[in-house]
């Protein structure tokens, strides 16, 4: 079938229609008596001109054009448009008025030729030049980020994509080109190949690449990199880009990230994701971080949730008209919570996070007299195993919107981070910036640009939205989430040196949760206890310490958490444990099973007596 080009659409049209089309697409022409359709057709193939003209249209007209840009659908009948877009218009007359407006702007024209038109409803068409330009523009924008940040995308765009697409356009699948592309990519992505190419870089360029890799995770602004490196005669940007591209290590480009909700990065030096993954991992293996203090939370956050729910069950806790806890109640309950080491999450902030979690998961209910009470789901959660509680908390915190950063990106970034963390070696320290950088790069490499642009397009329409987060801040805000959410959950441990977090590691509890394996497989030692005659219990940690602490918190008061943990048993704590579903016999059995020495007789007798006393 003949292409429905601009010339075919305007065949037989009068001089005023031709002149109007040329004026809309080319502006005023030198010789208005002889308008040139070739110039207008060329303008419809100019991506910048097309993009600008489409952006200038009202949103309703843009939406009405979308059906014309669908594959094989440059001609649409009014009836089909009513079916597809009718909900956006008050009536068919309004839709036809919108089509007339697009016609005045020289985007659509009437079609009467029986090869394209239907006889039951008027038909409109968009010239093939414009449709193909929009298709190419969207395909390029869809792959723009991947082509810039990944070796696979760079090779594909530079050497193979045009050949493969030309073959498809000709009705054949160029399997040879596709197979050649895969082999070339595998060759350049080999660790030995990457290491060899990095070594061959000129010294000045290698210094810049090291700065981009180890301070920025593989993507950095050129001006910022120049300020950071100390080179007497630094190379220019063009030379750096040439060296990186020829070595298949990276590129230099302008990253237009505003359309996906991130601040744009002009003149960016990009080291490909595959190269950054290799270099950062090798650096992490050869230069272990210095750790002078180890911080660990184990299962304390889940224990704090249980303490909060028990407090609501035994005490009348009021809330304000806005739904918040009263300050007095907030301070009282916060004082009973186990502190988060390192000060990353204060006790009131911990209570706020717990309160939001309980409300969202419907573990508490706002009842009459503005009092809070645990729901049946809350009581069930409190009695669940530690692993189940922590998984529920983790699922909630992945979706947490209370921390800094764009929620659209960070909920997805956190899932990528957890996948990378799952592959980490348990109880092995690594630089605290390694996984956030790798998670950010992997996220950018797999980002669906079209869906992301569509999400942020609505914000830009109002004119008040401006992206505030940079690529560097994406990684640092992810690290903040690790410190304030994953660390309190006990999934990671943090290493501190000179008052600064320098390292993190997958904890035993994290290994059990993410790999679905018992903690004993990570190490092998078992926690043990010493029960003193004065009812003090000392817990010596082993690989299952998080489960032990969580269990002991149900029937004893924790008085100290350090290298060893101390608890004190009294009648009130035992009664609380019994109310929580334990029995006196179970408490005695737990202590006897783990005790290094026999449980003192006075402790056994008191536990049995307290358990048998009727509840007051």
Secondary structure, 3 states (H helix, E strand, C coil): CCCCCHHHHCCCCCHHHHHHHHHHHHCCCCCCCCCCHHHHHHHHCCHHHHHHHHHHCCHHHHHHHHHHHCCCCCEEEHHHHHHHHHHHCCCHHHHHHHHHHHHHCCCCEEECCCCCCCCCCCEEECCHHHHHHHHHHHHHHHHHHHHHHCHHHHHHHHHHHHHHHHHHHCCCCCHHHHHHHHHHHHHHHCHHHHHHHHHCCCHHHHHHHHHHHHHHCCEEEHHHHHHHCCCCCCCCHHHHHHHHHHCCCEEEEEECCHHHCCCCEEEEEEECHHHHHHHHHHHHHHCCCCCCEEECCCCHHHHHHHHHHHHHHHCCEEECCCCCECHHHHHHHHHCCCCCHHHCCCHHHHHHHHHHHHHHCCCEEEEHHHEEEECHHHHHHHCCCHHHHHHHHHHHHHCCCCCCCCHHHHHHHHHHHHHHHHCCCCCCCEEHHHHHHHHHHHHHHHCCHHHHHHHHHHHHHCCCCCCCCCHHHHHHHHHHHHHHHHHHHCCEEEEEECCEEEEEEECHHHHHHHHCCCHHHCCCCCCEEEECCCCEEEEECCCCHHHHHHHHCCCCEEEEECCEEEEECCHHHHHHHHHCCCCHHHHHHHHHHHECCCCCHHHHHHHHHHHHCCCC
